[in-house]
Amino acid sequence: MLKGRNALVTGSTSGIGYAIARALAREGANITLNGFGAPAEIDKLRAAIKAEAKVEVAYSAADMAKPTEIAAMVREAEKRSSTLDVLVNNAGIQHVAPVEEFPVDKWDAIIAINLSAAFHAIRAAVPGMKARNMTEGEVKRDVLLAAQPTKEFVTLEQVSSLAVYLCSDGAASITGANLVMDGGWTAA
């Protein structure tokens, strides 16, 4: 299904990201792993995927909080494989505390890695994808919506309907909840 494609998965040296990288590799994609870890452990992860899937497996230690490192990681993945076909923005961190006690430096790190890193990676990857004559529709389908079960963007009407509901008496008991409207993307 993905034979010969080249995939970069951020935050893929453990957990969900590593599972995504392995799944892509089993479908034939060459992989660039990214994340933190001891060199010996990274070598084990690379070797395990390579042995299991018989694909090329590279590694980038780019810090996802640093835009210049993100851009360099994308350029290196493109250079190594001649193309970057798949980008999975998986890197993320978490900190839990009451808002009035939440450390500002933790907030800034969460925004940098969970939000800004995805922007910087997409911004760096899209020009190369477009240069391969991908149409806007292909970028939306194969890049932005590839992991989303419904394969559709959430509409303005759906978001505004939820906002109206949350402001109504019917939602009075919904407090502090994280309501995801992404067509099942985060559940996939």
C-alpha positions in Angstrom: 0.0 0.0 0.0 2.8 2.5 0.9 5.7 0.6 -0.8 8.5 3.0 -1.6 6.9 6.0 0.1 8.9 8.0 2.6 7.4 8.9 5.9 8.5 11.1 8.7 6.8 10.6 12.1 7.5 13.1 14.8 7.6 12.0 18.4 8.1 8.4 17.3 10.7 6.9 19.6 8.0 5.6 21.9 4.3 5.1 22.4 1.8 6.1 19.7 4.4 7.6 17.4 6.5 4.5 17.4 3.3 2.4 16.7 2.4 4.6 13.8 6.0 4.4 12.4 5.9 0.6 12.6 2.5 0.4 11.0 3.6 2.6 8.1 6.8 0.5 7.7 4.7 -2.7 7.6 2.9 -1.2 4.7 6.2 -0.6 2.9 7.1 3.0 3.8 10.6 4.0 4.6 10.7 5.7 7.9 12.4 8.7 9.6 11.9 8.4 13.4 12.1 11.5 15.6 12.2 12.0 19.3 14.4 11.8 22.3 16.3 8.7 23.6 19.7 7.2 24.2 21.6 6.4 21.0 21.7 2.7 21.8 17.9 2.6 22.4 17.3 4.5 19.1 19.5 2.0 17.3 17.4 -0.8 18.7 14.2 0.8 17.6 15.5 1.4 14.1 16.8 -2.1 13.8 13.5 -3.6 15.0 11.5 -1.8 12.4 14.0 -2.6 9.7 14.1 -6.3 10.5 10.3 -6.5 10.8 9.4 -4.5 7.7 12.5 -4.6 5.5 12.4 -0.9 4.9 15.0 1.9 5.4 14.8 3.5 8.9 16.5 6.8 9.6 16.5 9.0 12.8 16.4 12.7 13.5 17.0 14.1 17.0 15.4 17.4 16.0 13.9 19.2 19.0 10.2 19.9 18.1 10.3 23.1 20.1 12.9 24.6 17.7 11.6 25.7 14.2 15.1 25.7 12.7 15.7 22.1 13.8 12.3 21.0 12.4 13.0 22.6 9.0 16.4 20.9 8.9 14.8 17.6 9.8 12.4 17.8 6.9 15.1 18.9 4.5 17.3 16.0 5.6 14.4 13.5 5.2 13.8 14.9 1.7 17.5 14.8 0.8 17.9 11.2 2.1 14.9 9.8 0.3 14.6 12.2 -2.6 11.0 12.8 -1.5 8.9 13.1 1.6 5.5 11.6 1.0 4.0 11.3 4.4 4.3 13.6 7.4 2.8 12.5 10.7 2.8 15.3 13.3 2.6 13.1 16.4 5.0 14.8 18.9 3.4 16.1 22.0 3.9 16.8 25.7 1.6 17.2 28.6 1.5 18.9 32.0 -1.5 19.0 34.3 -2.1 21.7 36.9 -4.9 24.1 37.9 -4.8 27.1 35.6 -3.8 29.6 38.3 -0.9 27.3 39.3 0.1 26.3 35.7 3.8 27.2 35.1 4.1 29.6 32.2 7.2 27.8 30.9 5.2 24.5 30.8 2.4 26.3 28.8 4.9 27.7 26.4 6.5 24.3 25.9 3.2 22.7 25.3 2.2 25.3 22.7 5.6 25.0 21.0 5.5 21.2 20.7 1.8 20.4 20.5 0.8 23.2 18.2 3.6 25.2 16.6 5.8 22.2 15.8 3.0 20.8 13.5 2.8 24.1 11.7 6.6 24.3 11.2 6.8 20.7 10.0 3.9 21.2 7.5 5.3 24.5 6.4 8.7 22.8 5.7 7.2 19.7 4.0 4.5 21.2 1.7 6.8 22.9 -0.8 8.6 19.6 -1.6 5.2 17.8 -1.9 3.9 20.5 -4.2 7.1 20.3 -6.3 6.2 16.7 -7.0 3.1 18.1 -8.7 0.7 17.2 -6.0 -2.5 19.0 -6.5 -4.2 20.9 -3.7 -6.7 18.1 -3.5 -4.0 15.5 -3.2 -2.3 17.4 -0.4 -5.6 17.6 1.4 -6.4 14.0 0.9 -3.0 12.4 1.2 -1.4 14.7 3.8 -4.0 16.6 5.9 -6.8 14.0 5.9 -4.9 10.8 5.4 -5.3 9.7 9.1 -8.8 10.9 9.5 -11.5 8.2 9.3 -14.2 10.5 7.8 -11.8 12.0 5.2 -13.7 15.3 5.6 -12.9 18.6 7.3 -15.2 19.7 10.1 -17.6 22.4 8.8 -18.1 25.9 10.2 -21.7 25.0 10.8 -20.7 22.0 13.0 -18.3 24.1 15.1 -20.8 26.9 15.5 -23.6 24.5 16.4 -21.4 23.0 19.2 -20.6 26.5 20.4 -24.3 27.4 20.6 -25.0 24.2 22.5 -22.2 24.7 25.0 -23.5 28.2 25.7 -27.0 26.8 26.3 -28.7 25.6 29.5 -28.6 22.1 28.1 -24.8 22.1 28.5 -24.7 23.6 32.0 -23.1 20.4 33.4 -20.3 20.3 30.8 -17.3 21.9 32.5 -13.6 21.4 31.9 -14.3 18.8 29.2 -12.2 18.4 26.1 -14.6 18.0 23.2 -12.9 17.0 20.0 -14.5 17.8 16.6 -12.1 16.2 14.1 -14.0 13.5 12.3 -12.3 10.8 14.4 -8.8 11.9 13.5 -7.4 11.8 17.0 -9.2 8.5 17.7 -7.7 6.8 14.6 
